[in-house]
Structure formats: C-alpha cells, structure tokens
C-alpha cells in the first residue's frame, strides 16, 4: 500500500489517496480524534472520479459519526483496465433495458460475477493494509456498492461485523446461495421505484439472507433518490454493531 495524496477537508476530515498494488483507493479519518475508530468500507458502482462527490459526502457523514471510511475503485472502472466480457454484458443489458425486454440470467452472470471475483479479494487485501494504520481499528462494516460484492464479502470475510446493502443492482443467482451463508447484522435499503432494477429480485434476496438480524428500509423514488435520513439510520446501525 502506498499513500499518493493527503489533504485536509474543511470539516476536520483527513482524506488520503492510496494505491493497493494497482488499485486506487481513498481513506477518510478524523483529523483530530485521539482514539481508534471502527472502519466502514464504502462500496460504489464504479468510476471513482465520477462518483467522488457522492462517495465523499458519504465519507464525511461516516467520519462525523465517529468512524473511519475507505473505498476502492471497482475492477474495470475509472482508469483500471476494462474487462471485455463485462463490457459486452453491460452493452447487452443496456439494449435489453432500453427495449423493455427482460434481462437474462446469463447476462447478469457475465456482468456481475467477474466484478465480484476480483473485487472481494481486493477488499480483503485492503483490510490487511488499512487496519494496522494508526487511528483505525476493528470491527469493520461494509456499506453500499454492488450488492453481490457486499453479499460475498459479508459471507467470507470474518472481519466484517455488519453490512448495509443497497438493493439497487442486478444479482446473479449464485449470490442467493452465498446470501444464505451471511450471518452478520444487515440493513438493506430498497428504492421502491428503481427504474432499472428488479424489485422482486431485491425482495427475494432479502428473504434469502441468512442473518438472524436483518432490516429492510423501502422508500419511494428512483435509483439515486435514497433519502438523506437513511444515511443517519445507517450510521446508527453501525454504531450499534461496530462499537
């Protein structure tokens, strides 16, 4: 892990850029806190430069709530090399959605599973690098991003103590089997009128998740319309399980 940048934001948040091998990431911590803070990993759908305003706002709220926050660039996004099979599947998905046609399981598998297979080991390597840093401690939470990535990470990574999933991305059928292995506390956010995703699939996934403690918050509105108060609910959720 190599630090590539450092700057103090205007609300007592220290933002540091880093690379983990060839994977870029960002870390946000309190510039003045003296005690170790639990770490929350912030997932996103890709293109860290494009997503920066939204992800940085989430990070500021997370740090203000007493946590450290970190994110990685998703495989095949931003300046990372493209994954040809994923690009082909994404184009097929867009054609189907534009035409009002159903999206086949094969397209979802080819779009999502290569991202999961690459991203989850990268997140685990990031934990190896981030947790020893001064001011950061466990346990760890995961919030947002590609749903299938969060499901697998929660199933296989013992350092993840709680997860907040955004039910707004396509989920391969294989993820339903992995969901049954998830046991950590969960908060799932669902936009009821998400125009590009399958509401019933999101509900079926919630039903499949094996956690004894799981909560679903459903709000009216489209894909990007998650109410701001859900950020506060997420921070309270992590406060219950990471402290």
N, C-alpha and C positions, 0 to 999 in steps of 0.2 A: 504494500500500500504506500502510495506517495502523495503527499499533500501538494496541490498545484496552485491554490489561491487561498486567501483569507481576507475577510472584510467584516467590519462591524456594522450591522444594520442599525436603523435608527431607534429600535426598541429593545436595546440591550441583548440582542441576539448575535452570536458569532457564527458566521457562515463560512465553512471551509470546503473548497473543492478538492477532490482527490481522484486518483485512479487506482483501481484494483486490477493489476495486470493491465489489460487494455480496456477495462470497463470504467467509464467515468461515473462519478457519484458526487453527492453533496451531503454535508453533515452540518446540522444546526445545534448549537448548545447555548445555554445561558452564559453571557459574558461575565456575570458577577456571582453566580451560585458557588457556594463552597462545598456542598455535599454532592455525592454521586446521584445521577438522575437515571431512572429506567429509560431504556431505549425503545422508541417506536419507529419501525420501518414503514416508510410511506411509499406504497406502490402507486403506479400511474400507467396509463395505456400506451406510453411511448412518445418519444420526441421530447427529451428533457428541456431543450431550449424553448420549444413551443409551449410546453406545459409549465414553464418556470413560474409565471405569475400565480397560477393556481396552487402549485405544489409549495411555493414559498409562503403563500398565505396560510396553507395548512400547517406548515412547519412552524411559523411564528405562533400560531394558536397552540400548537403542541408544546413548544418550549415555554410559553406563558403559563401553561397548566402544570409545569414542573417536570417535563420530560426532555430528553434529547431526541432528535429526529434525524433520520438519514434516508437517502434514496439512491437508487442506481438507475442508469439508463437501461431500458428494456432491450434485450437482444434484437438485432435487426432494425433498430430505431436510431434517430439522431445521426451522428457521424459513424455509427457502427456499421460493419458490412451487412448488406442486405442478405436475407435468406431466400433464395429463389423460390422454393416450394411455398413459403409463407406468402410471398408477394403474389404468386399465381393464385393461391387460395383466396387472398384478400380481394383480388380483382373479380374472381368468381362470386364471392359473397356480395360485393357491391352490385354486380349485374343482377343477381337474384333479388336483392332488396329493391333496387330501382324498378325492376319489372313486377314487383309484388309477388314474387314466387317464393316458395319455401326454401330455406337453406338446408341442404342435405348434411347428414352426419359426417360424411366423408370430407366435405369442405371444412366443417368446423374442426375435425381432427387435424387436417393438414395446416389449418391456420393457427391453431392454439397449441397443440401438443409440442411442436418444436420449440415454441417460446417457453413452455413450462420446463421442458427437459434441459434447456440452457439456463433459464433464469433462477431456478431453485438452487442449484449448486453455487451460483454466483452470490445469492443472498446469504447462503450458509458461510461462504468464504468471507463475506463482508462482516458477519458476526464475529468470526475469528479475528478479524483485523480491528474492528471497532470497539468491542467490549473491553480490551485491555487499556484503552486510552483513558487518561485522567478525566475524571468527572462523569464517566459513563459506567453504568452498572446494569446488571440484570434485575429482574426478569425482563423479557422482551415482548413487545406487541407488534402485530402486523396490521396495517390499515390500507385498504383500497387496492387499486390496480386491477390487473387481470384476475378475474375470480378464480380460475383454475390454478393460477400460480399460488394464490393465498391458500386454497384448499390443500394443495400438495405440501406446501411449506408447513402448514399447521399440522399435517398428518405425520411428517417425517422429522421435523426439527424439534428436539426436546426443549430447546431454549425459548421457544415461542410459548408464552403463557396465556395469551388471549389474542383474538383476531377480530377485526372489524372488516367485513366483506362488503363490497359494493356489488349488488346483484344487477350488473348492467353490461355484462359481456357474455359472449357465447361460451358454452360449457360442453366439452366433449363428454361422451357417455362414460368414458373411463374415469372421469372425475367423480362420478356418482359412487363408484366403488371406493375411491380414495376418501370421499366425504364421510363414509360410514366409519372410517378409522380415526376421524377427528374427535378429540375428546376435550379440547380446551374450551373455555367460555367463548361464546360468539355473539357478536352484534351484527346483523345483516341489514343493510339499507337497500330498499327497493323503490325505484321511481315507477309508479303505477302506470304512467302513460309513456314510458320509454318507447320511442317510435321505432328503434332499430333492434330491439331485443324481445325475446320470448318470455312474457310474464309467467306463463305456466311452467316453463323450464326453471325459472328462478324459484318458484314456489316448490317445485318437485325437489330441487337441490336442497332447499332449506329443510324439507321433510327428511331427506337422506342424511343430513349431517348428524353424526353420532354423539355430539356433545349433550351432556345432561342439562347444561345451562346454555340456552340459545334464545335470542330475542330477535324478532323481525320488526323493523320500523318501515312502514309503507307510507309514502307521501305522493299526492297527486303531482303531476308535472313530468316534463321530458327528461332526457338523459342527463343534461347538465343542470337541472333545476333543483338539486338537493338543497333543502332549506339550511340556512346558516346555523340554525339552532341544533341541527344534527351534529355539527362539529363539537358543540358543548356537550351533547349527550355522549359522543364518542370519548371525549376526554374524561368524563365522569366514569364511563365504563372502564377505561384503562386505569383510572385512579383506584377503582375497586380491586383490580386484579394484578396490578404491577407494583403495588406498594404494600 
